[in-house]
């Protein structure tokens, strides 16, 4: 899978906070498989779960208009 901006940001935030993937999954309330898929750039993920994970870092996923 090709890395996405989201996957790169999530991995960087996780490392910045000194969390393993398992730690991130437990603290955000999502599954470890979800964290792995997100960081690998899986193209289809549930937005509610992405936002649930991002909330830990005070981020949210929003829609923006393409330029």
C-alpha positions as CSV (number, residue, x, y, z in Angstrom):
1,X,0.0,0.0,0.0
2,X,1.1,3.5,-0.7
3,X,1.7,5.8,2.3
4,X,-0.8,8.7,2.5
5,X,-0.4,12.0,4.2
6,X,-2.7,10.8,6.9
7,X,-0.7,7.6,7.5
8,X,2.6,9.6,7.7
9,X,1.1,12.1,10.1
10,X,-0.4,9.4,12.4
11,X,2.9,7.5,12.5
12,X,4.8,10.7,13.3
13,X,2.5,11.7,16.1
14,X,2.6,8.2,17.6
15,X,6.4,8.2,17.6
16,X,6.5,11.8,18.9
17,X,4.3,10.7,21.9
18,X,6.5,7.6,22.4
19,X,3.7,5.1,21.7
20,X,3.8,1.7,20.1
21,X,1.0,0.7,17.8
22,X,-0.5,-1.4,20.5
23,X,-0.3,1.6,23.0
24,X,-2.0,3.8,20.4
25,X,-4.8,1.3,19.8
26,X,-5.4,0.8,23.5
27,X,-5.4,4.5,24.4
28,X,-7.6,5.5,21.5
29,X,-10.1,2.6,21.7
30,X,-9.5,1.2,18.3
31,X,-8.1,-2.2,17.3
32,X,-4.4,-2.9,16.7
33,X,-5.2,-4.0,13.1
34,X,-6.9,-0.7,12.4
35,X,-3.8,1.2,13.6
36,X,-1.6,-0.9,11.4
37,X,-3.9,-0.5,8.4
38,X,-4.0,3.2,8.9
39,X,-0.2,3.6,9.1
40,X,0.2,1.4,6.0
41,X,-2.1,3.7,4.0
42,X,-5.1,1.4,3.6
43,X,-7.4,3.4,1.2
44,X,-10.7,2.4,2.9
45,X,-11.0,3.2,6.6
46,X,-14.0,4.2,8.7
47,X,-13.9,8.0,9.3
48,X,-15.4,7.7,12.8
49,X,-12.6,5.4,13.9
50,X,-9.9,7.6,12.3
51,X,-11.3,10.6,14.2
52,X,-11.5,8.5,17.4
53,X,-7.8,7.8,17.0
54,X,-6.9,11.4,16.0
55,X,-8.8,12.8,19.0
56,X,-6.0,11.5,21.2
57,X,-3.7,14.0,19.6
58,X,-6.3,16.8,19.4
59,X,-6.7,16.4,15.6
60,X,-9.7,15.6,13.4
61,X,-10.2,14.5,9.9
62,X,-12.2,17.0,7.8
63,X,-13.2,17.5,4.2
64,X,-11.5,20.1,2.2
65,X,-12.1,21.3,-1.3
66,X,-9.5,20.2,-3.9
67,X,-7.5,22.9,-5.5
